[in-house]
Amino acid sequence: MATEVHMHGRIGESIKRKEDGRFLRGKGNYLDDIELPAMLHMVILRSPHAHARMNSVDTAAASAMPGVIAVVTGELMAQHKLAWMPTLSYDTQAVLATDKVRFQGQEVAAVVAETKAQAEDARDAIIVDYDVLPAVISPQQAQEADAVLIRDDKENQKDNHIYHWEAGDQATTQAAFAKADKVVRLHTFYPRCHPAPLETCGCIADVNGATGKATIYMTSQAPHAIRTVFALVTGLPEQNIRVISPDIGGGFGNKVPVYPGYVVATAASLLIGRPVKWVEDRNENLISTGFARDFHMTGDLALDENGKMLALRVHLDSDNGAFFADAQPTKFKAGLFHIVTGSYDIPTAHVTADGYYTNKAPGGVAYRCSFRVTEASYLIERLVTNAAIELGMDQAEFRMKNFIRPEQFPYHSATGWEYDSGDYPRAMNVALEQLGYDEMRKDVEARRKKGEVTGIGIASFTEVVGAGHGAEYDILGLRMFDSAELRVHPTGKAMLRMGTKSQGQGHETTFAQIVTEELGIPAADVAVEEGDTDTAPYGLGTYASRSTAVAGAATAMVARKLRDKARKIASHLLEAAEEDLEWENGRFYVKGSKDRAKTIQEIAFAAYSNIPEGMEAGLEGVHYYDPPNMTFPFGTYAVVVDIDKGTGQVKVRRVVAVDDCGVRINPMIVEGQIHGGLAEGYGIAFMELITFDAEGNCIGSNFMDYLLPTAWETPRFELGETNTPSPHHPLGAKGVGESPTVGSPAAYVNAVIDALSPYGVTNIDMPVTSDKVWAALRAGGVTE
C-alpha cells in the first residue's frame, strides 16, 4: 500500500530559507571568491572631469611599470571595433572614451597587471591631456538654447533631447480641466539615488584561445541577456559565450546594465590569453554605475466641487545622464510611469515625458521596483495629500472618496492599463485600523495645541509588475518571458533550473515551494539552480519585481506539465483510467479507493523503469511563460512623525504597512522584502542623495557623503496584509515584488508635509533633512 509523503514547504508556509545554510556559514560563492589559474587583474582609469575633450592619453610610463601586462585605451579598443557598445535602450555608449569624456567617472583607460596593486599603481601613472568643457547637470540646463552639445558623436543629434513620450488622451483631459472647480498643482523632484548593493560590480573573463570559448563570471542580474549583448558587441558566437552569475550580494537594478568594465576585461582576456578579473571599488560603484530616479515632475489634478477627481495631467523631465542606458521595455521610454493614476478612479489623464542627456553617469535602473513605478506612485500620492490639504479634507477620506471600487475590476485606466483585481478601500481600512487612525488624529491635534510639530502621512499605491506580455514588452528586442526547467530524478528528488537570478530574494526557497505545491515533492528535495547560461533555460533575469510573477508562473506551469505525464504513468501502474484518478497531497489515487494510490516518488521511479508502451521515458520538461497581462499589487502605508522645532530633526514614531500581493508563497520572505523596501524608502526620504556641483563633480561618491540607513536610524515597522488573488495568474499571485517600496517614500514625506502644513508648507524635496525642515519652520514663523 502506498504511503503518503508529508509535503513540507507548500505555498503559504514560512519555511526557513534553504540558501541561508551556506550564507550564514560564510560559504557563499561570490565573484571575488573566485580565483582562476594565471589570472590577471584589471583596474580602470576614470575621468576626473564631467565634460572634457581628450587631446592625448600617454601610457608609456604605466606600460613600463612592474607587473603590467597591457594598458588598454579607447584607441586600441577602436582598432578592434569595440570602442562603443549598444545600450539596453538602443543608444550607444563609449566603452573607453576616444573623443571626449561625458561624465565624471567615465572609463578612459584600463591597466591589466599581475596583481591589483600593480595595476592601481600603473593606472595612476597614465597621463591624459584634457580640455575642460562646460558641464550640463540638469534637464533644465540641457534645454537651454546655448547648452553645450553632449552627444556630438551621434549623427543628426542637434541638441540634448533624447525622446518624447506620452500616454492618455490630451483632448479629453484638457476638456475636463476646463470644467474643473479646482485644480491642484505640485512640482516635485525625485532626486538621483543609488542602489548601493553590498557587493559592487565586477567580472572575470576567461577566453580560451584554443577552443574559442569565453567563460565570464559576472555580477549580473540578467546573465542570458548579457550573453546576447556580448555576442552582438564582440562578434563571438553566442554558443561560445558562457556567462555565470555566482552568488550576488544585492543588485536592486544596479547589476542589470552592461558596464564597460565587462567588455574591456573580456577583450583583454581574448587578446592576452589569460583570465582577467575586474572588481570595482565603492567609489567607482557610486560614481559611475546605474543610478536611479532623477525625475523632475509636475502634476495637475482637476477636481469638482465635491472633491471628486476629474482629470490628471502630468509632465516629467528625465535626467538620463550621458548615455541613454535605461533597461526599460522598448515601447515605454519612461518605463511604466503611466501607472501614475495610481489607485484612483480618474476618468481621463494625459502624461508626457521628455528625456535629456546630461553630464552625469547613465541612470534609470528599476531600483527596488518595477520600471519607474516608484516615481509615479510618489507623484500621485504627494499630489493627493496636497489636494486634501487644500480642500480642507481628511486625507484618508479624500482617498476613500476617489478609490477605484472593488466592483469596477477589471478596471481600464485612463492611461491604458487593465488592472486585474483589487480592493483598495479594504487595504486602507486595515492600515487605518492597525494605526488607530481616529485616535491618532486626536493625539496629533492635542500635541499641536501644546505647540508640538507632528503629523500623519498616508500613501495608497498600485504597482504594476510582471512585465510582460511579449507582444508589448521587450528589452533590446528580447520578449520579456521567463523560464523554468524541471527534472525529477528516479528517486523522486528534483532539479529546477531558472532563467532568473537571485540577489537575495530567496529564490531557492520560494521556487522550490511552488514545486512542492504542484507536485508534492518536499521543498528540501528540490534543488534550484540559476545564473549559468550553459545549464539554465533562456530567461530575462531578475529585476523590476518580475521574477515571482513570471518565472514563478513558469515553474507552476512546467510542474503541471509533469503532473499531467505523471497521471498517465499512475494510470498505467494502477491499471485505472486517467479520468478515474484523483490528485491529493503528492499522490494519485483511484476515486473511491484511497488505498489504491501511487506517490509522486513512486511515479518518478516508474518514469525511468515502468512506463506505458510508446511513452517517452523520464519526468522532465521546460516552460517559457509569457504573461497575458501585468499584475497589480497594491497597499496602503501610514506614517506618524514628530519634528523637533529647535533642530528640524524628524523622528518617525509609527510605520504601518499593509500590502496585497495576492497569494504569499512564503510569508516570512515576503515580510522580509517589505522590511527592506520600507528601510530603503526611509533612506531615500531622509538621507540618501547623489548630487552634483556646477562643474558636474559628483557629491556623494562615498558612504561618508552618501548616507545609508542602518538599524540605528531605521524605525520599527508594523505589517498588515490583505489578499486579493490575481484572476489570470497561475498561482493567484500578483508578484511578491522582490523588493516592494513604491508607497513608503511618499508616506514618509506626506507625514512631514502634514506636520508642516499648519505653517504653510506644502512641499519639500527629498531627502527631508533637518536643515530643510528647520528652514521651513522658521519661514512659517515658528520659534523654539
Secondary structure, 3 states (H helix, E strand, C coil): CCCCCCCCCCCCCCCCCCCHHHHCCCCCCEHHHCCCCCCEEEEEEECCCCCEEEEEEECHHHHCCCCEEEEEEHHHHHHCCCCEEECCCCCEEECCCCCEECCCCCEEEEEEECCHHHHHHHHCCCEEEEEECCCCCCHHHHCCCCCCCCCCCCCCCCCCEEEEEEEECHHHHHHHHHCCCEEEEEEEEECCECCCCCCCCEEEEEECCCCCCEEEEECCCCHHHHHHHHHHHHCCCHHHEEEECCECCCCCCCCCCCCHHHHHHHHHHHHHCCCEEEECCHHHHHHHCCCECCEEEEEEEEECCCCCEEEEEEEEEEECCCCCCCCCCCCCCCCCHHHHHCCECCCEEEEEEEEECCCCCCCCCCCCCCCCHHHHHHHHHHHHHHHHHHHCCCHHHHHHHHECCHHHCCEECCCCCEECCCCHHHHHHHHHHHHCHHHHHHHHHHHHHCCCEEEEEEEEEECCECCCCCCCCEECCEECCEEEEEEECCCCCEEEEECCCCCCCCHHHHHHHHHHHHHCCCHHHEEEECCECCCCCCCCCCCCCCHHHHHHHHHHHHHHHHHHHHHHHHHHHHCCCHHHEEEECCEEEECCEEEEEEEHHHHHHHCCCCCCCCCCCCCEEEEEECCCCCECCEEEEEEEEEECCCCCCEEEEEEEEEEECECCCCHHHHHHHHHHHHHHHHHHHHCCCCEECCCCCEECCCCCCCCCCCCCCCCCCEEEECCCCCCCCCCCECCCCCCCCCCHHHHHHHHHHHHHHHHCCCCCCCCCCHHHHHHHHHHCCCCC
